[in-house]
């Protein structure tokens, strides 16, 4: 058999595969595993969303091909949501595009926007698809260090000028995965100015923009002057509305970028299942109470998890947003060694920070995807062994 595509050489799954194997071994041995690894919500969508989905399934037309751009009702409601929540005004006809989850866009945007050997700036640490999608498109991903001393923001002024001549695109994620950091108001203005000076397309992954705590708010990139001139923003239903399985999201912003993405997608898929779009419309229309409740749940979970660890002397900064805890390892172990020790000795699963890039080596990520009592139990187990 001939060899497979060289593109797959850059797709890293070893760490996650090793975690899965070790988890299965421990479960087979009867160990009481608490899995805080993958950030898949354990909560259900609002009841009215489930009801809307059931109702939509009774429509025979729901089972035909969908418009890749998204239904008019979905795109119109998405535009209204942006206006109400963030003061962002977009034309739903040309500046909104439906997606099969935010990862749909993240995996296909490099195919639409870059040529082989073009440079794409990505955060380090950052969500793995940012790097993988660039490699699959033949581009060159270049990591921007997001250091704790810089409040986990990239230092744009430190990027090599010659490198910028080859740079076509930049991906940002605030608040994000694994970094639960809120971008200060001046940051996006700086990004827009930087992108204009160097002719760079900006993709802001806003999947966690609604998961903020303690009366804080996460700004939309699109709310800043000039944002639509240089980029787009991705909004996901997976975390905001606990709709990870149905796969729905939307991209908003620069119409030319969206048209390029649409061109790729229209040759690959046939749009989001119409019944799921109807459910998403219901989510967008009746969102306030649900989002407020969701924020309260995750804040309670965050506090319950961190309390035993703080008492044990592991001083983890409380995140202001997201469903993740990004914690600096309290020992001299590597992130991988520490992670597997937690699995073996505490029966708690997290993800080693190195899975998100070299800068993450000194950290681990916990996902708050269990009820409060289980999170407290997990933290107490960890506290006994650190």
Secondary structure, 3 states (H helix, E strand, C coil): CCCCCHHHHHCCCHHHHHHHHHHHHHHHCCCCCEECCCCCCCCCCCHHHHHHHHHHHCCHHHHCCCCCCCCHHHHHHHHHHHHHHHCCCCCCCCCEEEECCHHHHHHHHHHHHCCCCCEEEEEECCCCHHHHHHHHCCCEEEEEEECHHHCCCECHHHCCHHHHCCEEEEEECCCCCCCCCCCCHHHHHHHHHHHHHHCCEEEEECCCCCCECCCCCCCCHHHCCCHHHHEEEEEEHHHHCCCCCCCCEEEEECHHHHHHHHHHHHCCCCCCCHHHHHHHHHHHHCCHHHHHHHHHHHHHHHHHHHHHHHHCCCCCCCCCECCEEEEECCCCCCHHHHHHHHHHHHCEECEEHHHHCHHHHHEEEEECCCCHHHHHHHHHHHHCCC
